Amino acid sequence: MTVLTPGANASVPSQQLSAIITLQPVSGVDVDVSAFLLKADGKVRSDEDMCFYGQPSSGAGKVSFVGSHNGRSEFRLDLAGLDASIEKIALTATIHENKTRFASFKDIELDLGGLKATVPTAGKTETALILGEFYRRNGEWKFRCLGQGFEGGLAPLATNFGVVVEEPAAPAPAAPPAPARISLEKKVEAKAPQLVSLAKKVQVTLEKKKLTDVVAQVALVLDASGSMNGQYTKGRVQELLNRVVPLAVHFDKNEELECWAFAEKPQQLSSVTLDNFNGFIDRDSRGWRSWDVGSRYNEEPAVIRKVIDFYKKSGDRTPVYVLFISDGGVHKNAEITKLMKEAASLPIFWQFVGIDGRSYGILEKLDTMTGRVVDNCGFFAIDDLHSVTEEALYDRLMEEFPLWLKAARAAGIID
C-alpha cells in the first residue's frame, strides 16, 4: 500500500469515511486536533466551520469529532453531503500551551478510510501543523499530505483560516490590575491531573455560555434506589461524579461539591474535592452499598426538602446549582411540585437528569410549571452516560443555568 508523504496526493477511497490521526503521546503534553471547513479562498465561512473537541460537529453534522484517546483522534466525514461552498477540509494538530515542539514526537500517522499518510516530525520546531487537506478536484475528493508548520500554536493557525481569535482586552491604564483568577485547568492539574482533559472541556462550555466569572455553590444529588444498582456497579455514577467535580472547582470558592444520596430517606455524604473524588462512590460513608438511605426505593421529596433547608439555613445569596440524578419511577408529583414552587424564591437552580430510566413524572414538565417567581428547573434524559460526549454533556448541563441566573438576578433572588 502506498503511504502519502508531504506533497503527495491521492483520491480518497470513499466519500463517507473516518480520518484517524495517531501521535505517540509525550508525557505531560496535550495535543489538540481540529478540522477546518474551507471555501475556495482557504477561509472558513464562519467560526462554526472549525470542528474540534469544543465544537464536535460542523457543516450541518457532515464533519464530526469523535474523540481522542491515548494519542488516537478520530473525525468522521460525509464528503458527499457537504455544502457546495466547502472546497477543502484541513486537518491540523496543535500542542496545548506550546509546551514542546513537534520534533519531540514520533512521525504522525493518518488513516483515511484505508488511504495512509505520514507526516515526518524530525526538525519540526513549530507547535502547530497542517497535517493535510481533503480537496475537491473536478467533482472528485482527494487528499493531499502537507505537514506545514505554524509558530505560536492554535491562534495563528486559526487566524490563517479566517477564524476570529479574540485577543484579551488591554486593561484601562488608570485601573490597577485585578488579581488573576487561576485557570480551572491549572487548579485541576495541580491535584488531579487525570481530570485535566475534562477541565479543558468544561472551560470551553463555560466560555460559550459566558459563565467564566460566575461564583456559585454546586451540589450533587444521587438516586441510590435499587434500580440504580447497575449504574453504581458499572462505575457510571463515579464517572458522572468525576465529570461534575471540575464544574464545582470552577464555580465554588471552596472548590467543593456538596453531595447527597437518597432512597427511602436522604443522607448527606462528605463534600467532594480534588483530594477525595477518586473512588468516592465506593469509599465514602463505607461505600454506596452501605449508605444509610433506608429501604432502596426512591423518595424524592425528602431529599429535596433536605437540600432546600441546608441552603436556606445559611441565608447566603450566592447561586446554588443542584444536579439531581434519577433513573425514574417518580410518583410524588404533587409534593415535588409544591417544593419546587417554594424553592423558586430561593437562590437555587435545579438541573434534573434522567439516566437509563423511565417514568420521570413531573420532572419532565418542570419547564412549563406555573406559579413560580422564576423558572428554577431544567430536565433532560440520556439512555447511557457513554451515549453522550463529555462536551455535549457539559453543554446540556449549562444550557438553562445562564437563563435562570438572569431571571433570578432580575427578581432580586441573587445579587
KOLKEMI-671533 format. One record per atom (N, C-alpha, C, O): residue in three letters; x, z, y. Coordinates in steps of 0.2 Angstrom, whole numbers, plus 5000, padded with zeros to 4 digits. Example, Ala and Ser with C-alpha at 12.3 -4.5 7.8 and 13.67 -1.06 7.14 Angstrom:
% residues 2
Ala506650394972;Ala506250394978;Ala506650394984;Ala507150424983;Ser506450354989;Ser506850364995;Ser506450395000;Ser506750405006;
//
This chain:
% residues 415
Met500450004994;Met500050005000;Met500450005006;Met500950045007;Thr500349965011;Thr500649955017;Thr500550015022;Thr499950035022;Val501050055025;Val500950105029;Val501150085036;Val501750065037;Leu500650085041;Leu500750065048;Leu501250115051;Leu501250175050;Thr501750085055;Thr502150125059;Thr502050105066;Thr501750055067;Pro502350135071;Pro502150125078;Pro502250045080;Pro502750015079;Gly501750015083;Gly501749945085;Gly501349905080;Gly501149845082;Ala501249925074;Ala500949885069;Ala500149895069;Ala499949955071;Asn499749845067;Asn499049855067;Asn498749815060;Asn499149785057;Ala498149835059;Ala497849805053;Ala497049815054;Ala496849865058;Ser496749775050;Ser495949785050;Ser495749845047;Ser496149865042;Val495249885049;Val495049945046;Val494649925039;Val494349875039;Pro494649965034;Pro494349945028;Pro493549955028;Pro493249925024;Ser493349995033;Ser492650005033;Ser492450025041;Ser492850055044;Gln491850005043;Gln491650025049;Gln491350095049;Gln491150125055;Gln491250125044;Gln491050195043;Gln491550235039;Gln491650225033;Leu491950275043;Leu492550305039;Leu492750375042;Leu492450395047;Ser493150405038;Ser493450465041;Ser494150455043;Ser494550415039;Ala494350485048;Ala495050475051;Ala495350545050;Ala495150595053;Ile495850555045;Ile496150615044;Ile496850615046;Ile497250575045;Ile497050665051;Ile497650675054;Ile497950735051;Ile497650795051;Thr498550725048;Thr498950785045;Thr499550795048;Thr500050755048;Leu499650865050;Leu500350885053;Leu500450945049;Leu500050995048;Gln501050955046;Gln501351015043;Gln501351065048;Gln501751065053;Pro501051125047;Pro500951175053;Pro501651205054;Pro502151215050;Val501751225061;Val502351265063;Val502051335065;Val501551335069;Ser502351385062;Ser502151455064;Ser502051465071;Ser502551455075;Gly501551495073;Gly501351515080;Gly501251465084;Gly501151475090;Val501151405082;Val500951345086;Val500351315084;Val500251295078;Asp499851305089;Asp499251265088;Asp499251195090;Asp499451185096;Val499051155087;Val498951085089;Val498251065089;Val497851065084;Asp498051035094;Asp497351015095;Asp497350935095;Asp497750905098;Val496850905091;Val496750835091;Val496150815094;Val495650855095;Ser496150755097;Ser495550735101;Ser495450655100;Ser495950625098;Ala494850635101;Ala494750565101;Ala494350545107;Ala493850575110;Phe494650495111;Phe494350475117;Phe494050405116;Phe494350355114;Leu493450395118;Leu493050335118;Leu493150295124;Leu492950325130;Leu493450235124;Leu493650205130;Leu493350135131;Leu493150105126;Lys493250115137;Lys493050055139;Lys493650005139;Lys494150025137;Ala493449945141;Ala494049885140;Ala494549905145;Ala495149885144;Asp494449945150;Asp494949965155;Asp495350025153;Asp495850045156;Gly495250045147;Gly495650105144;Gly495350175147;Gly495750225146;Lys494850175150;Lys494550235153;Lys493850255150;Lys493550215147;Val493750325150;Val493150345147;Val492550325152;Val492650315158;Arg491950325149;Arg491350315154;Arg491150385158;Arg490950375163;Ser491250435154;Ser491150505157;Ser491550555153;Ser491850535148;Asp491550615155;Asp491850665151;Asp491550675144;Asp491850705140;Glu490950655143;Glu490650655137;Glu490950615131;Glu490850625125;Asp491450565133;Asp491750525129;Asp492350555126;Asp492750515123;Met492550615127;Met493050655124;Met492750695118;Met492350735119;Cys493050685112;Cys492750715106;Cys493350765104;Cys493850745102;Phe493150825103;Phe493650875101;Phe493350945099;Phe492750945099;Tyr493650995097;Tyr493351055094;Tyr492851085099;Tyr492351115097;Gly492951075106;Gly492451105111;Gly491851055112;Gly491451085115;Gln491950995110;Gln491350945111;Gln491350905104;Gln491650845105;Pro491150925099;Pro491250895092;Pro490850835091;Pro490850805086;Ser490450805096;Ser490050745095;Ser490050705101;Ser489950735107;Ser490250645100;Ser490250595106;Ser489950525104;Ser489850515098;Gly489850485109;Gly489550425108;Gly488850425104;Gly488750385099;Ala488450465106;Ala487750475103;Ala487850495096;Ala487450475091;Gly488350535094;Gly488450555087;Gly488850505083;Gly488950515077;Lys489050455086;Lys489450405081;Lys490150425080;Lys490450395076;Val490450465084;Val491050495083;Val491050575083;Val490750595088;Ser491250605078;Ser491150675077;Ser491750705074;Ser492150675070;Phe491950765077;Phe492450805075;Phe492250855069;Phe491850895071;Val492550845063;Val492350885058;Val492650955058;Val492351005056;Gly493250955060;Gly493651025060;Gly494351015058;Gly494550965056;Ser494751075058;Ser495451075057;Ser495551135052;Ser495251185053;His496051125047;His496251175043;His496851165040;His497051115037;Asn497351215041;Asn498051205038;Asn498351145040;Asn498651105036;Gly498251125046;Gly498651065048;Gly498250995047;Gly498550945049;Arg497650995044;Arg497250935042;Arg496650935047;Arg496250985046;Ser496550885051;Ser496050875055;Ser495650815053;Ser495950765051;Glu495050815054;Glu494650755052;Glu494050735057;Glu493750775060;Phe494050675059;Phe493550645063;Phe493150595058;Phe493350565053;Arg492450585060;Arg492050535056;Arg491850485061;Arg491550505067;Leu491850425060;Leu491750375064;Leu491250325061;Leu491250305056;Asp490750305065;Asp490250245064;Asp490450195069;Asp490050185074;Leu490950155068;Leu491150105072;Leu490550055074;Leu490550025079;Ala490250035069;Ala489649985069;Ala489150005074;Ala488849965077;Gly489050075074;Gly488450095078;Gly488650115086;Gly488250135089;Leu489250105087;Leu489550125094;Leu489250075099;Leu489050015098;Asp489050105105;Asp488850065111;Asp489350005112;Asp489950015111;Ala489149945114;Ala489549895115;Ala490049905121;Ala490549865121;Ser489949945125;Ser490449955131;Ser491049995128;Ser491549995132;Ile491050025122;Ile491650055119;Ile492050005116;Ile491849975111;Glu492649995118;Glu493149945116;Glu493649975112;Glu493949945107;Lys493850045113;Lys494350075109;Lys494150145108;Lys493750175112;Ile494550175103;Ile494450245102;Ile495250265101;Ile495550255096;Ala495450305105;Ala496150335105;Ala496150405101;Ala495750445103;Leu496550405096;Leu496650475093;Leu497350505095;Leu497850475096;Thr497250565097;Thr497850605101;Thr497950675098;Thr497550695094;Ala498550695099;Ala498750765097;Ala499050795103;Ala499450765106;Thr498950865104;Thr499250895110;Thr499450965107;Thr499050995103;Ile499950995109;Ile500251055107;Ile499951105112;Ile500051105118;His499551155110;His499251205114;His499751245118;His500251275115;Glu499651255125;Glu500051295129;Glu500851265129;Glu501251305131;Asn500951205127;Asn501651175127;Asn502151225124;Asn502651225126;Lys501951255118;Lys502451305115;Lys503051275112;Lys503551305112;Thr503051215110;Thr503551175107;Thr503551105109;Thr503051085113;Arg503951065105;Arg503850995106;Arg503750965099;Arg503850995094;Phe503550895099;Phe503350865093;Phe503950855089;Phe503850845083;Ala504550855091;Ala505150855087;Ala505150905082;Ala505550905077;Ser504850965084;Ser504851025079;Ser504451005073;Ser504451045068;Phe504050955073;Phe503550945067;Phe503850885063;Phe504250845065;Lys503650885057;Lys503750835052;Lys503350775054;Lys502850785058;Asp503450715052;Asp503050655054;Asp502350665053;Asp502150695048;Ile501950635057;Ile501250645057;Ile500950585053;Ile501050535054;Glu500450605048;Glu500150555044;Glu499450545045;Glu499050595047;Leu499250485045;Leu498550465046;Leu498250435040;Leu498550385038;Asp497650455038;Asp497250415033;Asp496650395036;Asp496250435038;Leu496550325037;Leu495950295040;Leu495550265035;Leu495450205035;Gly495250305030;Gly494750275025;Gly495150235020;Gly494950185017;Gly495850255019;Gly496250215014;Gly496850175018;Gly497350165015;Leu496750155024;Leu497250125028;Leu497750185031;Leu497450235033;Lys498350185029;Lys498850235031;Lys499250215037;Lys499450155038;Ala499450265040;Ala499950255046;Ala500350325047;Ala500150375045;Thr500950315049;Thr501450365050;Thr501750365057;Thr501950315059;Val501650425061;Val501950425067;Val502550475067;Val502550535066;Pro503150445068;Pro503850475067;Pro503850525073;Pro503650515079;Thr504150585072;Thr504150635077;Thr504950655079;Thr505050685084;Ala505350625076;Ala506050635077;Ala506250615084;Ala506050555086;Gly506550665088;Gly506650645095;Gly506050655100;Gly506150635106;Lys505550665098;Lys504950675102;Lys504950735106;Lys504850785103;Thr505150725113;Thr505150785117;Thr504550805120;Thr504450855124;Glu503950765119;Glu503350775123;Glu502950825119;Glu503050845113;Thr502350845123;Thr501950895120;Thr501250865119;Thr500750895117;Ala501150795120;Ala500550765119;Ala500750695116;Ala501250655119;Leu500350665112;Leu500450605109;Leu499850565108;Leu499250595106;Ile499850495109;Ile499350455107;Ile499550425100;Ile500050385100;Leu499250445095;Leu499450435088;Leu499250355087;Leu499650325084;Gly498650335089;Gly498450265088;Gly497850255091;Gly497550295093;Glu497550195090;Glu496950175093;Glu496550125088;Glu496850075086;Phe495950135088;Phe495450085085;Phe495250035091;Phe495150065096;Tyr495249975089;Tyr495049925095;Tyr494649865092;Tyr494749845086;Arg494249845096;Arg493849785094;Arg494249715096;Arg494549715101;Arg494249675091;Arg494549605092;Arg494149555089;Arg494149555083;Asn493849515093;Asn493449455090;Asn492849485086;Asn492749455081;Gly492549535088;Gly492049565084;Gly492249605078;Gly491849635075;Glu492849615077;Glu493149655071;Glu493549715074;Glu493849715079;Trp493449765070;Trp493849835072;Trp494449835068;Trp494549825062;Lys494949845072;Lys495649855069;Lys495949925072;Lys495649955076;Phe496549945069;Phe496850005071;Phe497549985072;Phe497949955068;Arg497850015078;Arg498550005079;Arg498850075080;Arg498650115083;Cys499450075076;Cys499850145076;Cys500250135083;Cys500550085084;Leu500250195086;Leu500650195093;Leu501150245093;Leu501750235093;Gly501050315093;Gly501550365094;Gly501750375101;Gly502350385102;Gln501350355106;Gln501550355113;Gln501550425116;Gln501050465115;Gly502050455119;Gly502050525121;Gly501950535129;Gly501950485133;Phe501650595130;Phe501550615137;Phe501850685138;Phe501750725134;Glu502150695144;Glu502450765145;Glu501850805148;Glu501350775152;Gly501850865147;Gly501450915151;Gly500750935147;Gly500450975149;Gly500650905141;Gly500150925137;Gly499450885138;Gly499450825140;Leu498950915137;Leu498250885137;Leu498050865144;Leu497750805144;Ala498250895149;Ala497950875156;Ala498150805158;Ala497750765160;Pro498850795158;Pro499050725160;Pro498750665155;Pro498650615157;Leu498750685148;Leu498450645144;Leu497750625145;Leu497550565145;Ala497350675146;Ala496550665148;Ala496550625154;Ala496050585155;Thr496950645159;Thr496850615166;Thr497050535165;Thr496750495168;Asn497550525160;Asn497650455159;Asn497050415157;Asn497050355158;Phe496650445153;Phe496050415150;Phe495450415155;Phe494850395153;Gly495550445161;Gly494950455166;Gly494550515165;Gly494050515169;Val494750565161;Val494350625161;Val494550665167;Val495150675168;Val494050695170;Val494150735176;Val494450805174;Val494050845170;Val495050825176;Val495350885174;Val495350925180;Val495650915185;Glu494950985180;Glu494851025187;Glu495451065187;Glu495651105183;Glu495751065193;Glu496351105195;Glu496051165198;Glu495551165202;Pro496351225196;Pro496151285199;Pro496151285207;Pro496651265209;Ala495651315210;Ala495651315217;Ala496251355220;Ala496351415217;Ala496551335225;Ala497051375228;Ala496751435232;Ala496251425235;Pro497051495231;Pro496751555234;Pro496851545242;Pro497251515245;Ala496351575245;Ala496251575253;Ala496951615255;Ala497051665253;Pro497251585260;Pro497851615262;Pro497851685265;Pro498251725264;Ala497251705268;Ala497151775271;Ala496951825266;Ala497051885267;Ala496751805260;Ala496451845255;Ala497051865250;Ala497351825247;Pro497051935248;Pro497551955243;Pro497351935237;Pro496751925235;Pro497851915232;Pro497651885226;Pro497351935222;Pro497551995221;Ala496751915218;Ala496451965214;Ala496851975207;Ala497151935205;Pro496752035204;Pro497052045198;Pro496851995193;Pro496251985192;Ala497351965190;Ala497251915185;Ala496851945179;Ala497051995176;Arg496351915176;Arg495951935170;Arg496351905164;Arg496451845164;Ile496551955160;Ile496951925154;Ile496451885150;Ile495851905149;Ser496751825148;Ser496351775144;Ser496051805138;Ser496451845135;Leu495551785136;Leu495251805129;Leu495751795124;Leu495851835119;Glu496051735124;Glu496551715119;Glu497151765118;Glu497351775113;Lys497351785124;Lys497951825124;Lys497751895121;Lys498151925118;Lys497151915123;Lys496951985121;Lys496851985113;Lys497152025110;Val496551925110;Val496451925103;Val497151915100;Val497251945095;Glu497551875103;Glu498251855099;Glu498651925099;Glu499051925094;Ala498551965103;Ala499052025103;Ala498852075097;Ala499252105095;Lys498252075095;Lys497952125090;Lys497752085084;Lys497752115078;Ala497452035084;Ala497151995079;Ala497251925079;Ala496751885080;Pro497851905078;Pro498051835078;Pro497651785074;Pro497551725075;Gln497351815068;Gln496851775064;Gln496251755067;Gln495851705065;Leu496051785073;Leu495451765077;Leu495651715083;Leu495151705086;Val496251695083;Val496351655089;Val496051595090;Val495751575095;Ser495951555084;Ser495551495084;Ser494851505086;Ser494551465090;Leu494551565084;Leu493851575086;Leu493851595094;Leu493351575097;Ala494351625096;Ala494351645103;Ala494351585107;Ala494051575113;Lys494751535105;Lys494851475109;Lys494151435109;Lys493951405115;Lys493751435104;Lys493151405104;Lys492651445108;Lys492151415111;Val492651515108;Val492251555112;Val492351535119;Val491851525123;Gln492951525121;Gln493151515128;Gln492851445130;Gln492651445136;Val492851395126;Val492551335128;Val491851345130;Val491551315135;Thr491451375125;Thr490751395126;Thr490651425133;Thr490151415137;Leu491051485134;Leu490951525140;Leu491051485146;Leu490751495151;Glu491551435146;Glu491651395152;Glu491051345153;Glu490851335159;Lys490851315148;Lys490251265148;Lys489651305151;Lys489251275155;Lys489551365149;Lys488951405151;Lys489051445157;Lys488651475160;Lys489651435160;Lys489851475166;Lys489751555165;Lys489451585170;Leu490051575160;Leu489951645158;Leu490651685158;Leu490751735156;Thr491151645161;Thr491851675160;Thr491951735164;Thr492351785163;Asp491551745170;Asp491651805174;Asp491051865173;Asp491051915176;Val490651855168;Val490151895166;Val490351955162;Val490751955158;Val490152015165;Val490352085161;Val489652105158;Val489152105161;Ala489752115151;Ala489152145148;Ala489352185142;Ala489852175139;Gln488852225139;Gln488952255133;Gln488652215128;Gln488252175129;Val488952215122;Val488752175116;Val488652215110;Val488952265108;Ala488052205107;Ala487852245101;Ala487652195095;Ala487452145096;Leu487752215089;Leu487552185083;Leu487152225079;Leu487252275077;Val486552195077;Val486052225073;Val486052185066;Val485852135066;Leu486152225061;Leu486152185054;Leu485652205049;Leu485552265048;Asp485252165047;Asp484752175042;Asp485152195035;Asp485552155033;Ala484952255033;Ala485352275027;Ala484852285021;Ala484952325016;Ser484252245021;Ser483752255016;Ser483952215010;Ser484452175010;Gly483652225004;Gly483852204998;Gly483952124997;Gly484352104994;Ser483552095001;Ser483552025001;Ser484151995004;Ser484351935003;Met484552035008;Met485152015011;Met485752025007;Met486352005009;Asn485652055001;Asn486252064996;Asn486752014995;Asn487352014995;Gly486451954994;Gly486851894993;Gly487251874999;Gly487851854998;Gln487051885005;Gln487451875011;Gln488051915012;Gln488551905014;Tyr487851985010;Tyr488452035010;Tyr488952015005;Tyr489552025006;Thr488752004999;Thr489151994993;Thr489651934994;Thr490151934992;Lys489351884997;Lys489751824998;Lys490151825004;Lys490551775005;Gly490151885008;Gly490551885013;Gly490351855020;Gly490651855025;Arg489651825020;Arg489451795025;Arg489351845031;Arg489451825037;Val489151905030;Val488951955035;Val489651975039;Val489651975045;Gln490151975035;Gln490851995038;Gln491051935042;Gln491351945047;Glu490951875039;Glu491151815043;Glu490751815050;Glu491051795055;Leu490151825050;Leu489751825056;Leu490051875061;Leu490151865067;Leu490151935058;Leu490451995062;Leu491151965065;Leu491251975071;Asn491551935062;Asn492151905064;Asn492051855070;Asn492451855075;Arg491551815070;Arg491351775075;Arg491151805081;Arg491251775087;Val490751865080;Val490551895086;Val491051935090;Val490951945096;Val491551965086;Val492052005089;Val492351975096;Val492452015101;Pro492551915096;Pro492851885102;Pro492351885108;Pro492551895113;Leu491751875106;Leu491251875112;Leu491251945115;Leu491251955121;Ala491251995111;Ala491252065113;Ala491852085117;Ala491852115122;Val492452055114;Val493052075118;Val493052045125;Val493352065129;His492751985125;His492751945132;His492351985137;His492552005142;Phe491652005134;Phe491152025139;Phe491252105141;Phe491152125146;Asp491452145136;Asp491452215136;Asp492052245139;Asp492652225137;Lys492052285144;Lys492652315147;Lys493052355142;Lys493652355143;Asn492652385137;Asn493052425132;Asn493252385126;Asn493452405121;Glu493052315126;Glu493152275121;Glu492952295114;Glu493252295109;Glu492252325114;Glu491952355108;Glu491352315107;Glu490952295112;Leu491152315101;Leu490452285098;Leu490152345095;Leu490252365090;Glu489552375099;Glu489152425095;Glu488752395090;Glu488552335090;Cys488652425084;Cys488452395078;Cys487952445075;Cys488052505074;Trp487352415073;Trp486852455069;Trp486652415063;Trp486752355063;Ala486452445057;Ala486152415051;Ala485552445050;Ala485352505053;Phe485052415047;Phe484352435046;Phe484152415040;Phe484252355038;Ala483652455037;Ala483252435031;Ala482552475033;Ala482252455037;Glu482452525028;Glu481852565030;Glu481952605036;Glu481552615040;Lys482652625037;Lys482752665044;Lys483452635046;Lys483852605043;Pro483552645053;Pro484252625056;Pro484752665055;Pro484652725054;Gln485352645055;Gln485952685055;Gln486452655060;Gln486652595060;Gln486752695065;Gln487252665069;Gln487852675066;Gln488052725064;Leu488252615066;Leu488952615062;Leu489452625068;Leu489252635074;Ser490052625066;Ser490652635071;Ser490652575075;Ser490352515073;Ser490852575081;Ser490952525086;Ser491552475083;Ser492052505080;Val491452415083;Val491952365080;Val492452345086;Val492252325091;Thr493052345084;Thr493552325089;Thr494052275085;Thr493952265079;Leu494552255089;Leu495052215086;Leu495552255081;Leu495852225077;Asp495452315082;Asp495852365077;Asp495552375070;Asp495852385065;Asn494852365070;Asn494552385064;Asn494052335061;Asn493752345056;Phe494052275064;Phe493552225062;Phe493652205055;Phe493152185051;Asn494252195053;Asn494452165046;Asn494252215041;Asn494452265040;Gly493752185037;Gly493452225031;Gly492952275033;Gly492852315029;Phe492752265039;Phe492252315042;Phe491652325038;Phe491452385036;Ile491352275035;Ile490752275032;Ile490852315025;Ile490352355023;Asp491352305022;Asp491452345015;Asp491752405016;Asp491852445011;Arg491952425022;Arg492352495023;Arg491952545027;Arg491952605026;Asp491652525033;Asp491352575037;Asp490752605034;Asp490352575031;Ser490752675036;Ser490252715033;Ser490152705025;Ser489652705022;Arg490752705022;Arg490852695015;Arg490552625012;Arg490452615006;Gly490552575017;Gly490352515015;Gly489552495015;Gly489152545014;Trp489352435015;Trp488652415016;Trp488252445010;Trp487652455011;Arg488552445004;Arg488152464998;Arg487952544999;Arg487452564996;Ser488252575003;Ser488152655004;Ser487852665011;Ser487752725012;Trp487752625015;Trp487452635021;Trp486752675021;Trp486352665016;Asp486652725025;Asp486152765025;Asp485552735029;Asp485352755034;Val485252685025;Val484652645028;Val484052655024;Val483552615026;Gly484052705020;Gly483452715016;Gly483252665011;Gly483752635009;Ser482652655009;Ser482452605004;Ser482652535007;Ser482552525013;Arg482752485003;Arg483052425006;Arg482552375007;Arg482552315004;Tyr482052395011;Tyr481552345014;Tyr481652345022;Tyr481852395025;Asn481452295025;Asn481552285032;Asn481052315036;Asn480452305036;Glu481252355041;Glu480852395046;Glu481152385053;Glu481452425055;Glu480952325056;Glu481252305062;Glu481152355068;Glu481552375072;Pro480452375069;Pro480352415075;Pro480752475075;Pro480952495081;Ala480952515070;Ala481352575070;Ala482052565073;Ala482252605077;Val482352505071;Val483052495074;Val482952465081;Val483452485085;Ile482452425083;Ile482352405089;Ile482252465094;Ile482552465099;Arg481852515092;Arg481752575096;Arg482452615097;Arg482552635102;Lys482852615092;Lys483452655092;Lys483952615097;Lys484252655101;Val483952555097;Val484352515102;Val484152525109;Val484552535113;Ile483452515110;Ile483252525117;Ile483352595119;Ile483652605125;Asp483252645115;Asp483452715118;Asp484152725119;Asp484352765124;Phe484552695115;Phe485352705116;Phe485552675123;Phe485852715126;Tyr485352615125;Tyr485552595131;Tyr485152615137;Tyr485352625142;Lys484452635136;Lys484052665141;Lys484352735143;Lys484352745149;Lys484552775138;Lys484852835140;Lys485452835145;Lys485452885149;Ser485852785144;Ser486452785149;Ser486252775156;Ser486652795160;Gly485752735157;Gly485552725164;Gly485952665167;Gly485952655173;Asp486452635163;Asp486852585165;Asp486452525167;Asp486052505162;Arg486652485172;Arg486352425174;Arg486752365171;Arg486552305173;Thr487252375168;Thr487652325165;Thr487252285160;Thr486952315156;Pro487252215160;Pro486852175155;Pro487052195148;Pro487652215147;Val486652195143;Val486752205136;Val486552145132;Val485952125133;Tyr486952115128;Tyr486752065124;Tyr486752085117;Tyr487252105114;Val486152085114;Val486052115107;Val485952055102;Val485452015103;Leu486352045097;Leu486251995092;Leu485952025086;Leu486252075083;Phe485352005084;Phe484952035079;Phe484951985073;Phe484651935074;Ile485152005068;Ile485151965062;Ile484651985057;Ile484552045055;Ser484251935054;Ser483751945050;Ser483651895045;Ser483851835046;Asp483451905038;Asp483351855034;Asp482551845033;Asp482351815028;Gly482151875037;Gly481451855037;Gly481051915034;Gly481251975034;Gly480451895032;Gly480051945030;Gly479751995035;Gly479552055034;Val479751965041;Val479552005047;Val478752015047;Val478451965047;His478552075047;His477752085047;His477452135052;His476852135053;Lys477952175055;Lys477652225060;Lys477652185067;Lys477952205072;Asn477252135067;Asn477252085073;Asn476952125079;Asn477252115085;Ala476452165079;Ala476152195085;Ala476652245087;Ala476752255093;Glu476952285083;Glu477452335085;Glu478052305089;Glu478352335094;Ile478352255086;Ile478852215089;Ile478752185096;Ile479052195100;Thr478152155096;Thr477852135102;Thr477852185108;Thr478052175113;Lys477552245106;Lys477552295111;Lys478252325113;Lys478352335119;Leu478752325108;Leu479352345110;Leu479752295115;Leu480052315119;Met479652235113;Met479952185117;Met479652185124;Met480052165129;Lys479052195125;Lys478752195132;Lys479052255136;Lys479152255142;Glu479152315132;Glu479452375135;Glu480152355137;Glu480352375143;Ala480552325133;Ala481252315134;Ala481352255139;Ala481852255142;Ala480852225141;Ala480952165146;Ala481052195153;Ala481352155157;Ser480952255154;Ser481152285161;Ser481752315161;Ser482052345166;Leu482152315155;Leu482752345154;Leu483352295154;Leu483152235153;Pro483952305156;Pro484452255156;Pro484752235149;Pro485352245148;Ile484252215145;Ile484452205138;Ile484152135136;Ile483552125137;Phe484552095133;Phe484352025131;Phe484452025123;Phe484952045121;Trp483952005120;Trp483952005113;Trp483951935110;Trp483551885111;Gln484551915106;Gln484551855103;Gln484451865095;Gln484851895092;Phe483851845093;Phe483751845086;Phe483951785082;Phe483851735084;Val484251795076;Val484551745072;Val484351755065;Val484451805062;Gly483951705063;Gly483751705056;Gly484251665051;Gly484551615053;Ile484451705046;Ile484951675041;Ile484651665034;Ile484551715031;Asp484651605032;Asp484451595025;Asp483851635023;Asp483751665018;Gly483251625027;Gly482651665026;Gly482051625027;Gly482051565028;Arg481551665028;Arg480851635029;Arg480451685032;Arg480551745031;Ser479851665034;Ser479351715037;Ser479651765042;Ser479651825041;Tyr479851725048;Tyr480151765053;Tyr479551795058;Tyr479751825063;Gly478951775057;Gly478451815061;Gly478451805068;Gly478651745070;Ile478351855072;Ile478351855079;Ile479051835082;Ile479051805088;Leu479551835078;Leu480251815081;Leu480251745083;Leu480651725088;Glu479851705079;Glu479851635081;Glu479451615087;Glu479451565090;Lys479051665090;Lys478651655095;Lys478751695101;Lys478451695106;Leu479351725101;Leu479551765107;Leu479651725113;Leu479451755119;Asp479851665113;Asp479951625119;Asp479251615123;Asp479251605129;Thr478751615119;Thr478051595123;Thr477651665123;Thr477051655125;Met477951725122;Met477551785123;Met477451805130;Met477951795134;Thr476851815132;Thr476651835138;Thr476751905140;Thr476851945135;Gly476651925146;Gly476551995148;Gly477252035148;Gly477252095148;Arg477751995150;Arg478452025151;Arg478652005158;Arg478451955161;Val479052055161;Val479352035168;Val479751975168;Val479751935172;Val480251975162;Val480651915161;Val480651895154;Val480451935150;Asp480851835152;Asp480951815145;Asp481551845143;Asp482051825145;Asn481551895139;Asn482151935137;Asn482351915130;Asn482751955127;Cys482051865126;Cys482251855119;Cys482351785118;Cys482151735122;Gly482751765113;Gly482851705110;Gly482851705102;Gly482951755100;Phe482751645099;Phe482751645092;Phe482951575089;Phe482751525092;Phe483351575084;Phe483451515080;Phe483651535073;Phe483851595072;Ala483551485069;Ala483751505062;Ala484151455059;Ala484151395061;Ile484651475054;Ile485051425051;Ile485051445043;Ile484951505041;Asp485051395039;Asp485051405032;Asp485651435029;Asp485551475024;Asp486251425032;Asp486851455029;Asp487351455035;Asp487351405039;Leu487751505036;Leu488251515041;Leu488651455041;Leu488951435046;His488851435035;His489351375034;His489051305035;His489351255035;Ser488351305037;Ser488051245038;Ser488051225046;Ser487851175048;Val488351265050;Val488451255057;Val489151275059;Val489451325057;Thr489451225063;Thr490151235065;Thr490151295070;Thr489651325073;Glu490751325070;Glu490851385075;Glu490751365082;Glu490451405085;Glu490951305084;Glu490751285091;Glu490051285092;Glu489751305097;Ala489651255087;Ala488951245088;Ala488651315088;Ala488151325092;Leu488851355084;Leu488551425084;Leu488651465090;Leu488151495093;Tyr489251455093;Tyr489351495100;Tyr488951465105;Tyr488651495109;Asp488851395105;Asp488351365110;Asp487651385109;Asp487351395114;Arg487451395103;Arg486751415102;Arg486651495104;Arg486151515107;Leu487151535102;Leu487151605104;Leu487151615112;Leu486851665114;Met487451565115;Met487451575123;Met486951535126;Met487051525132;Glu486551505123;Glu486051455126;Glu485551485131;Glu485451455136;Glu485251545129;Glu484751575133;Glu484951635137;Glu484651655142;Phe485551655135;Phe485851715139;Phe485951705146;Phe485751745151;Pro486251645148;Pro486351625156;Pro485651625159;Pro485551645165;Leu485151605156;Leu484451595159;Leu484151665160;Leu483851685166;Trp484251715155;Trp484051775156;Trp484451815162;Trp484151855166;Leu485051805162;Leu485451835167;Leu485251815174;Leu485151865179;Lys485051755175;Lys484751735182;Lys484151765183;Lys484051785189;Ala483651765178;Ala483051795179;Ala483051865180;Ala482651895184;Ala483451905176;Ala483451975177;Ala483751995183;Ala483552045186;Arg484251955186;Arg484551975192;Arg484051965198;Arg483952005203;Ala483651915197;Ala483151895202;Ala482551955202;Ala482351965208;Ala482451975197;Ala481952035196;Ala482252105197;Ala481852145197;Gly482852105199;Gly483152175201;Gly483352215195;Gly483452275195;Ile483352185189;Ile483452225182;Ile484152235182;Ile484352285179;Ile484552185184;Ile485352195184;Ile485552185191;Ile485252155195;Asp486152205192;Asp486452195199;Asp486752125199;Asp486952105204;
//
